[in-house]
């Protein structure tokens, strides 16, 4: 019995330790986040307009860092979606103008149900959480508009087949002929339609009614064609099978030289470790700020060890290998383990202000210039140029991105540790539903598609006019705004942050917590190891790290050291070997922020 277990033990023991090299990851241009954001430009005109304004209109702005996506490809599809929408809107407006000229009042009356339908859509809004009273009002307005539309269509059909008002017999009773003693005293359905025609379509001839019906059908066909084209784009070039092939993407081709130049600039700027930033938005593109650590500890020599020089680079070199070991899977997990920590990326980045440059192309993106900035910035505590160790984990198909910026500064026998986490939440839920929306429309019955198109006709002139006017305003701003020769500026927003959901799911929040705690623990261990090797005490540093990581806000008696935790922190020390910590509050009476009386 015991020998039966020997082969199993031999097979379960790995011959070599697991490789630290991460498995191949999805390139940014083919990631799921990029695909969903591209689909979002077709689904949400508001999102599309902001993408175009940031990346296309304001060409003087640097592109925000893009984590797990290609912003240039999102811009390409945003421009394509706007161009397609503008073409369909122009066709719809043209048909309405022809209809007004031919049918006159017979087509004009269809604007009234459109008003009700637009009000209903406005009351409903796009957000999932809407007050109940607005939902009720939206329901009433929408259905009243549909009822009015159905009545108008019935009246138009009745008039087209010769059932409209007759001027020669207008004086006769609508309930029957005076010469017919057997005429019914109660109105029939035809009488009701005739009365509605008298009220809504007085003076409308049968040929005008036919012209109205034909133009109405053509407008409905345009709306259905636009919807069908959107569905084909999502199920075609934006499908999961075809999207990774960027070379075959029609949105990447056939654009102007200006777009091609912008596309190259964005792809040069969005993934480099040199970040040109705006002073008010230094971490634009990284997502929402998480709970940060700002820890200042006095370097207290260990009497049992020989002190050695300690610098920022030395501490970072201790942190980096510890963090990179998070890529290693468990000993018996096997090389195919899918833990997202295996895709953990560690690099060094330098933040530079965009102010002072004369041209966007003047940014020092070449390797030699970056190395020079990196070597100087790592050992300085400058205000505008800052160096960070950047640690990034991308999960949930590149949708959930956790980025931790780590900065070390040693001066005046003090060590300052800054750990600044940011979290990019997953893509919006309505963008994720793009595949379902497209397949549901393409799989719908002919009657369902026709009903949707007919219901959209009364609203189409207003919506098409809005699209055309917005395009005209954009063109005017592009021609007269002077953006091409403007001084360079940092990014104002990130297309990835614009497309992020308001909240993460419980599983995603658990993953964020796991990633952050793992990274923060390795960073703290790296700092502790650097302090110990340089001959400084580490016990109180470990104590305070544990306290901060557990969410503590009060630090008790700390022998011989000084700490500051939180935003706008200040620290004080006294000769009595005790220290206090301020989280941004005013100093105690009788002393300033540095502990001087």
DADAJO-V224448 format. One record per residue. N is the residue number from 0. RES is the residue in three letters. SS is DSSP state (2 for helix, 1 for strand, 0 for the rest). PHI is phi as a letter, one per 20 degrees, with the letter a starting at -180 (999 if undefined). Layout:
BEGIN
N,RES,SS,PHI  N,RES,SS,PHI
END
This chain:
BEGIN
0,UNK,0,999  1,UNK,2,f  2,UNK,2,f  3,UNK,2,f  4,UNK,2,e  5,UNK,2,f  6,UNK,2,f  7,UNK,2,f  8,UNK,2,f  9,UNK,2,f  10,UNK,2,f  11,UNK,2,e  12,UNK,0,e  13,UNK,0,f  14,UNK,0,f  15,UNK,0,b  16,UNK,0,f  17,UNK,0,g  18,UNK,0,f  19,UNK,0,e  20,UNK,0,f  21,UNK,0,f  22,UNK,0,f  23,UNK,0,g  24,UNK,0,d  25,UNK,0,f  26,UNK,0,f  27,UNK,2,g  28,UNK,2,f  29,UNK,2,d  30,UNK,0,f  31,UNK,2,f  32,UNK,2,f  33,UNK,2,f  34,UNK,2,f  35,UNK,2,f  36,UNK,2,f  37,UNK,2,f  38,UNK,2,f  39,UNK,2,f  40,UNK,2,f  41,UNK,2,e  42,UNK,2,e  43,UNK,0,c  44,UNK,2,f  45,UNK,2,f  46,UNK,2,f  47,UNK,2,f  48,UNK,2,f  49,UNK,2,f  50,UNK,2,f  51,UNK,2,f  52,UNK,2,f  53,UNK,2,f  54,UNK,2,e  55,UNK,2,d  56,UNK,2,f  57,UNK,0,e  58,UNK,0,f  59,UNK,0,e  60,UNK,1,e  61,UNK,0,f  62,UNK,0,f  63,UNK,0,f  64,UNK,0,g  65,UNK,0,d  66,UNK,0,d  67,UNK,0,m  68,UNK,0,b  69,UNK,0,d  70,UNK,2,f  71,UNK,2,f  72,UNK,2,f  73,UNK,2,f  74,UNK,2,f  75,UNK,2,g  76,UNK,2,f  77,UNK,2,f  78,UNK,2,f  79,UNK,2,f  80,UNK,2,f  81,UNK,2,f  82,UNK,2,f  83,UNK,2,f  84,UNK,2,f  85,UNK,2,f  86,UNK,2,f  87,UNK,2,f  88,UNK,2,f  89,UNK,2,f  90,UNK,2,f  91,UNK,2,f  92,UNK,2,f  93,UNK,2,f  94,UNK,2,f  95,UNK,2,f  96,UNK,2,f  97,UNK,2,f  98,UNK,2,f  99,UNK,2,f  100,UNK,2,f  101,UNK,2,e  102,UNK,0,e  103,UNK,0,m  104,UNK,2,f  105,UNK,2,f  106,UNK,2,e  107,UNK,2,f  108,UNK,0,f  109,UNK,2,f  110,UNK,2,f  111,UNK,2,f  112,UNK,2,f  113,UNK,2,f  114,UNK,2,f  115,UNK,2,f  116,UNK,2,f  117,UNK,2,f  118,UNK,2,f  119,UNK,2,f  120,UNK,2,f  121,UNK,2,f  122,UNK,2,f  123,UNK,2,f  124,UNK,0,m  125,UNK,0,d  126,UNK,0,f  127,UNK,0,f  128,UNK,0,e  129,UNK,0,c  130,UNK,0,g  131,UNK,2,f  132,UNK,2,f  133,UNK,2,f  134,UNK,2,f  135,UNK,2,f  136,UNK,2,f  137,UNK,2,f  138,UNK,2,f  139,UNK,2,f  140,UNK,2,f  141,UNK,2,f  142,UNK,2,f  143,UNK,2,f  144,UNK,2,f  145,UNK,2,f  146,UNK,2,f  147,UNK,2,f  148,UNK,2,f  149,UNK,2,f  150,UNK,2,f  151,UNK,2,f  152,UNK,2,f  153,UNK,2,f  154,UNK,2,f  155,UNK,2,f  156,UNK,2,f  157,UNK,2,f  158,UNK,2,f  159,UNK,2,f  160,UNK,2,e  161,UNK,2,n  162,UNK,2,e  163,UNK,0,e  164,UNK,0,f  165,UNK,0,d  166,UNK,2,f  167,UNK,2,f  168,UNK,2,c  169,UNK,0,f  170,UNK,0,e  171,UNK,0,f  172,UNK,0,f  173,UNK,0,f  174,UNK,0,d  175,UNK,0,q  176,UNK,0,f  177,UNK,0,f  178,UNK,0,e  179,UNK,0,d  180,UNK,0,f  181,UNK,0,e  182,UNK,0,f  183,UNK,0,f  184,UNK,0,f  185,UNK,0,e  186,UNK,0,f  187,UNK,0,e  188,UNK,2,f  189,UNK,2,f  190,UNK,2,f  191,UNK,2,f  192,UNK,2,f  193,UNK,2,f  194,UNK,2,f  195,UNK,2,f  196,UNK,2,f  197,UNK,2,f  198,UNK,2,f  199,UNK,2,d  200,UNK,0,c  201,UNK,0,f  202,UNK,0,n  203,UNK,0,e  204,UNK,0,e  205,UNK,2,g  206,UNK,2,f  207,UNK,2,f  208,UNK,2,f  209,UNK,2,f  210,UNK,2,f  211,UNK,2,f  212,UNK,2,f  213,UNK,2,f  214,UNK,2,f  215,UNK,2,g  216,UNK,2,f  217,UNK,2,f  218,UNK,2,f  219,UNK,2,f  220,UNK,2,f  221,UNK,2,f  222,UNK,2,f  223,UNK,2,f  224,UNK,2,f  225,UNK,2,f  226,UNK,2,f  227,UNK,2,f  228,UNK,2,f  229,UNK,2,f  230,UNK,2,f  231,UNK,2,f  232,UNK,2,f  233,UNK,2,f  234,UNK,2,e  235,UNK,0,d  236,UNK,0,f  237,UNK,0,e  238,UNK,0,f  239,UNK,0,f  240,UNK,0,e  241,UNK,0,e  242,UNK,0,f  243,UNK,0,g  244,UNK,0,e  245,UNK,2,f  246,UNK,2,f  247,UNK,2,e  248,UNK,0,f  249,UNK,2,f  250,UNK,2,f  251,UNK,2,e  252,UNK,0,d  253,UNK,0,m  254,UNK,0,e  255,UNK,0,f  256,UNK,2,f  257,UNK,2,f  258,UNK,2,f  259,UNK,2,f  260,UNK,2,f  261,UNK,2,f  262,UNK,2,f  263,UNK,2,f  264,UNK,2,f  265,UNK,2,f  266,UNK,2,f  267,UNK,2,f  268,UNK,2,e  269,UNK,0,f  270,UNK,0,c  271,UNK,0,e  272,UNK,0,f  273,UNK,1,e  274,UNK,1,d  275,UNK,1,e  276,UNK,1,c  277,UNK,1,e  278,UNK,0,g  279,UNK,0,e  280,UNK,1,c  281,UNK,0,f  282,UNK,0,d  283,UNK,0,g  284,UNK,0,o  285,UNK,0,e  286,UNK,0,o  287,UNK,1,e  288,UNK,1,f  289,UNK,0,d  290,UNK,0,f  291,UNK,0,e  292,UNK,1,d  293,UNK,1,c  294,UNK,1,c  295,UNK,1,d  296,UNK,1,c  297,UNK,1,f  298,UNK,0,f  299,UNK,0,d  300,UNK,1,f  301,UNK,0,e  302,UNK,0,f  303,UNK,0,e  304,UNK,0,c  305,UNK,0,e  306,UNK,0,f  307,UNK,0,c  308,UNK,0,f  309,UNK,0,c  310,UNK,0,c  311,UNK,2,f  312,UNK,2,f  313,UNK,2,f  314,UNK,2,f  315,UNK,2,f  316,UNK,2,f  317,UNK,2,e  318,UNK,2,f  319,UNK,2,g  320,UNK,2,f  321,UNK,2,f  322,UNK,2,f  323,UNK,2,f  324,UNK,2,f  325,UNK,2,f  326,UNK,2,f  327,UNK,0,f  328,UNK,0,f  329,UNK,0,f  330,UNK,0,g  331,UNK,0,d  332,UNK,0,f  333,UNK,0,n  334,UNK,0,f  335,UNK,0,e  336,UNK,0,f  337,UNK,0,d  338,UNK,0,g  339,UNK,2,f  340,UNK,2,f  341,UNK,2,f  342,UNK,2,e  343,UNK,0,g  344,UNK,1,d  345,UNK,1,c  346,UNK,1,b  347,UNK,1,d  348,UNK,1,c  349,UNK,1,c  350,UNK,1,e  351,UNK,1,c  352,UNK,1,f  353,UNK,0,f  354,UNK,0,f  355,UNK,0,o  356,UNK,0,e  357,UNK,0,e  358,UNK,0,c  359,UNK,2,f  360,UNK,2,f  361,UNK,2,e  362,UNK,0,f  363,UNK,0,f  364,UNK,0,e  365,UNK,0,f  366,UNK,2,f  367,UNK,2,f  368,UNK,2,f  369,UNK,2,f  370,UNK,2,f  371,UNK,2,f  372,UNK,2,f  373,UNK,2,f  374,UNK,2,f  375,UNK,2,e  376,UNK,2,f  377,UNK,0,f  378,UNK,0,d  379,UNK,0,d  380,UNK,0,d  381,UNK,0,f  382,UNK,0,e  383,UNK,0,e  384,UNK,0,e  385,UNK,1,c  386,UNK,1,d  387,UNK,1,c  388,UNK,1,e  389,UNK,1,d  390,UNK,1,d  391,UNK,1,c  392,UNK,1,c  393,UNK,1,d  394,UNK,1,c  395,UNK,0,l  396,UNK,0,l  397,UNK,0,m  398,UNK,0,e  399,UNK,1,d  400,UNK,1,c  401,UNK,1,d  402,UNK,1,c  403,UNK,1,d  404,UNK,1,e  405,UNK,1,d  406,UNK,1,c  407,UNK,1,d  408,UNK,1,b  409,UNK,1,c  410,UNK,1,a  411,UNK,0,m  412,UNK,0,l  413,UNK,1,c  414,UNK,1,d  415,UNK,1,d  416,UNK,1,d  417,UNK,1,d  418,UNK,1,c  419,UNK,1,c  420,UNK,1,e  421,UNK,1,c  422,UNK,1,c  423,UNK,1,e  424,UNK,0,f  425,UNK,0,f  426,UNK,1,f  427,UNK,0,g  428,UNK,2,f  429,UNK,2,f  430,UNK,2,f  431,UNK,2,f  432,UNK,0,e  433,UNK,2,g  434,UNK,2,f  435,UNK,2,f  436,UNK,2,f  437,UNK,2,f  438,UNK,2,f  439,UNK,2,f  440,UNK,2,f  441,UNK,2,f  442,UNK,0,e  443,UNK,0,f  444,UNK,0,f  445,UNK,2,f  446,UNK,2,f  447,UNK,2,f  448,UNK,2,f  449,UNK,2,f  450,UNK,2,f  451,UNK,2,f  452,UNK,2,f  453,UNK,2,f  454,UNK,2,f  455,UNK,2,e  456,UNK,2,f  457,UNK,2,f  458,UNK,2,e  459,UNK,2,f  460,UNK,2,f  461,UNK,2,f  462,UNK,2,f  463,UNK,2,f  464,UNK,2,f  465,UNK,2,f  466,UNK,2,f  467,UNK,2,f  468,UNK,2,f  469,UNK,2,f  470,UNK,2,f  471,UNK,2,f  472,UNK,2,f  473,UNK,2,f  474,UNK,2,f  475,UNK,2,f  476,UNK,2,f  477,UNK,2,f  478,UNK,2,e  479,UNK,2,d  480,UNK,0,f  481,UNK,0,m  482,UNK,0,f  483,UNK,0,f  484,UNK,0,d  485,UNK,0,f  486,UNK,0,f  487,UNK,0,g  488,UNK,1,b  489,UNK,0,f  490,UNK,0,f  491,UNK,0,e  492,UNK,0,b  493,UNK,0,d  494,UNK,2,f  495,UNK,2,f  496,UNK,2,f  497,UNK,2,f  498,UNK,0,e  499,UNK,1,e  500,UNK,0,f  501,UNK,0,f  502,UNK,0,b  503,UNK,0,e  504,UNK,0,f  505,UNK,2,f  506,UNK,2,f  507,UNK,2,f  508,UNK,2,f  509,UNK,2,f  510,UNK,2,f  511,UNK,2,g  512,UNK,2,f  513,UNK,2,f  514,UNK,2,f  515,UNK,2,f  516,UNK,2,f  517,UNK,2,f  518,UNK,2,f  519,UNK,2,f  520,UNK,2,f  521,UNK,2,f  522,UNK,2,f  523,UNK,2,f  524,UNK,2,f  525,UNK,2,f  526,UNK,2,f  527,UNK,2,f  528,UNK,2,f  529,UNK,2,f  530,UNK,2,f  531,UNK,2,f  532,UNK,2,f  533,UNK,0,e  534,UNK,0,n  535,UNK,1,d  536,UNK,0,f  537,UNK,0,c  538,UNK,2,g  539,UNK,2,f  540,UNK,2,f  541,UNK,2,f  542,UNK,2,f  543,UNK,2,f  544,UNK,2,f  545,UNK,2,f  546,UNK,2,f  547,UNK,2,f  548,UNK,2,f  549,UNK,0,e  550,UNK,0,n  551,UNK,0,f  552,UNK,0,c  553,UNK,0,c  554,UNK,0,d  555,UNK,0,f  556,UNK,0,f  557,UNK,0,c  558,UNK,0,f  559,UNK,0,m  560,UNK,0,c  561,UNK,0,c  562,UNK,0,c  563,UNK,0,b  564,UNK,0,c  565,UNK,0,o  566,UNK,0,f  567,UNK,0,l  568,UNK,0,f  569,UNK,1,b  570,UNK,1,c  571,UNK,1,c  572,UNK,1,c  573,UNK,0,c  574,UNK,0,f  575,UNK,0,e  576,UNK,0,m  577,UNK,0,c  578,UNK,1,c  579,UNK,1,c  580,UNK,1,c  581,UNK,1,d  582,UNK,0,e  583,UNK,0,o  584,UNK,0,e  585,UNK,0,f  586,UNK,0,f  587,UNK,0,f  588,UNK,0,f  589,UNK,0,n  590,UNK,0,b  591,UNK,0,e  592,UNK,0,f  593,UNK,0,d  594,UNK,0,n  595,UNK,0,e  596,UNK,0,f
END
